[in-house]
Amino acid sequence: MTSSVQAALGDFHEEMDRKHLETHKYLPNQEDLRNSIMCYHKKHMGKTPAESDVQLLDIARKLEMYGIRPHPASDGEGTQINLAVTHMGVLVLRVRLLSKQDTQELPIRKDGFLVLLHPQQALCKDTLEFAMASRDTCKAFWKTCVEYHAFFRLSAEPKSKPKPFLCSKGSSFRYR
């Protein structure tokens, strides 16, 4: 929080800080915390905006749910859960992480998202099915999975494929 103020304003100036905190909302109860924010901002004197941004990102990356965007879904029994994509695989919040090594394929069907597990990794089923709000949300989540998987397996400059002249059918995204 104070890193954000330092990055925005630079070094501490009491009057400028007070005006800035009145016009910019960083926290829900910011009015109650204004004096604490200003006190911590004093301790950041001399840092450049770039250093403050790096410090903020360093703190954020250590947070447990940093970079995880939950998508509402329900499992095969109708229990409400959340699905998220991480650098390690598909995260089923409140159940377990399905890592890329456990996952064989990620097909989508209408508003259902399937996770096919490798036979040796399956606990009791080889397919887990999750229902999502609509086909569009399901496809967006699937697309995020494919993009994350491709990004974290990327070792060299990606080679672009030539586009077909005629219209193609289906998605160009593939999960392998």
C-alpha positions in Angstrom: 0.0 0.0 0.0 2.7 2.5 1.0 4.7 1.4 -2.0 1.8 2.4 -4.2 1.7 5.9 -2.6 5.5 6.2 -2.9 5.4 5.2 -6.6 2.6 7.7 -7.3 3.9 10.7 -5.3 7.5 10.1 -4.7 8.9 11.2 -1.3 6.7 12.0 1.7 5.1 15.5 1.9 2.4 15.6 4.5 0.0 17.9 2.7 0.4 16.2 -0.7 -0.1 12.8 0.9 -3.3 13.9 2.7 -4.8 15.3 -0.5 -3.8 12.2 -2.5 -5.3 9.8 0.0 -8.6 11.8 0.1 -9.0 11.5 -3.7 -7.5 8.0 -4.3 -9.0 4.9 -2.7 -6.6 2.1 -2.1 -8.4 0.3 0.7 -12.0 -0.1 1.9 -11.4 1.5 5.3 -8.8 4.0 4.1 -10.1 6.9 6.2 -9.4 5.0 9.4 -5.9 4.1 8.2 -4.8 7.4 6.7 -2.4 8.2 9.6 -0.8 4.8 9.5 -0.4 5.0 5.7 1.3 8.4 6.0 3.6 7.1 8.8 4.7 4.1 6.7 5.2 6.4 3.7 7.7 8.4 5.7 9.8 5.3 6.1 10.0 4.9 2.3 11.8 8.2 1.7 14.4 8.1 -1.0 13.0 5.2 -3.0 12.3 5.8 -6.7 8.9 4.9 -8.2 10.5 1.9 -9.9 11.9 0.6 -6.7 8.6 1.0 -5.0 6.8 -0.9 -7.8 9.3 -3.7 -7.5 8.8 -3.9 -3.8 5.0 -4.0 -4.2 5.3 -6.8 -6.8 7.6 -8.7 -4.6 5.1 -8.5 -1.7 2.2 -9.4 -4.0 3.9 -12.5 -5.6 4.3 -14.0 -2.1 0.6 -13.8 -1.4 -1.1 -17.2 -1.5 -3.8 -16.4 -4.1 -1.7 -13.9 -6.2 -2.5 -14.4 -9.9 -5.3 -16.8 -9.3 -8.7 -15.8 -10.7 -11.4 -18.2 -9.5 -14.1 -19.2 -12.0 -17.4 -20.5 -10.4 -18.4 -24.0 -11.4 -20.0 -27.1 -9.9 -18.7 -30.7 -9.8 -20.5 -33.9 -10.9 -22.6 -34.0 -7.7 -23.7 -30.4 -8.0 -21.4 -29.0 -5.3 -20.5 -25.4 -5.9 -16.7 -25.0 -6.3 -14.3 -22.7 -8.0 -11.8 -23.6 -10.8 -8.6 -21.6 -11.4 -5.6 -21.9 -13.6 -2.1 -21.7 -12.0 1.4 -22.3 -13.4 1.2 -25.8 -12.0 -2.1 -26.8 -13.5 -5.9 -26.6 -12.8 -6.7 -25.7 -9.2 -10.0 -27.0 -7.9 -10.6 -24.8 -4.9 -11.8 -26.7 -1.9 -10.9 -30.0 -3.4 -7.3 -30.5 -4.8 -4.8 -29.3 -7.4 -4.9 -31.2 -10.6 -1.3 -30.8 -11.9 -0.3 -30.9 -15.5 1.3 -34.3 -14.9 -2.0 -35.8 -13.7 -3.9 -34.3 -16.6 -4.2 -36.1 -19.9 -6.7 -33.9 -21.8 -9.0 -30.9 -21.2 -12.0 -31.2 -23.6 -15.1 -29.0 -23.3 -18.7 -29.9 -24.1 -21.4 -27.3 -24.1 -21.2 -25.8 -20.6 -19.2 -28.6 -19.2 -15.4 -28.7 -18.6 -13.8 -32.1 -18.5 -10.5 -33.1 -17.0 -9.2 -36.5 -18.2 -6.7 -37.9 -15.8 -3.9 -40.3 -16.6 -5.0 -43.8 -15.5 -2.2 -44.2 -13.0 -3.1 -40.8 -11.4 -6.8 -41.3 -11.0 -8.1 -41.8 -7.5 -11.3 -43.5 -8.4 -12.4 -41.9 -11.7 -10.5 -41.2 -14.8 -12.7 -38.2 -15.8 -13.7 -35.2 -13.7 -16.6 -33.1 -15.0 -17.3 -29.5 -13.9 -20.4 -27.5 -15.0 -20.0 -23.8 -15.6 -22.5 -21.0 -16.0 -22.5 -21.0 -19.8 -20.6 -22.3 -22.8 -18.8 -18.9 -23.1 -17.4 -19.0 -19.6 -16.5 -22.6 -20.1 -14.6 -21.9 -23.3 -12.9 -18.8 -21.7 -11.7 -21.0 -18.8 -10.5 -23.7 -21.2 -8.7 -21.1 -23.3 -6.9 -19.8 -20.2 -5.8 -23.3 -19.3 -4.3 -23.8 -22.8 -2.6 -20.4 -22.7 -1.1 -21.0 -19.2 0.1 -24.5 -20.2 1.7 -23.1 -23.4 3.3 -20.2 -21.6 4.9 -22.3 -18.8 6.2 -24.9 -21.3 7.6 -22.2 -23.6 11.4 -22.7 -23.9 12.2 -20.9 -27.2 10.7 -18.3 -29.5 7.3 -19.6 -30.7 7.0 -20.2 -34.4 3.9 -18.9 -36.1 1.8 -21.1 -38.2 0.6 -20.0 -41.6 -3.1 -19.1 -41.7 -5.3 -21.0 -44.1 -6.8 -18.9 -46.9 -10.2 -20.5 -46.5 -12.1 -20.3 -43.3 -11.2 -22.9 -40.8 -13.5 -24.8 -38.5 -13.0 -24.9 -34.8 -10.5 -23.3 -32.4 -6.9 -22.9 -33.2 -6.0 -23.5 -29.5 -4.8 -27.0 -28.7 -3.9 -28.7 -25.4 -1.3 -31.4 -25.7 
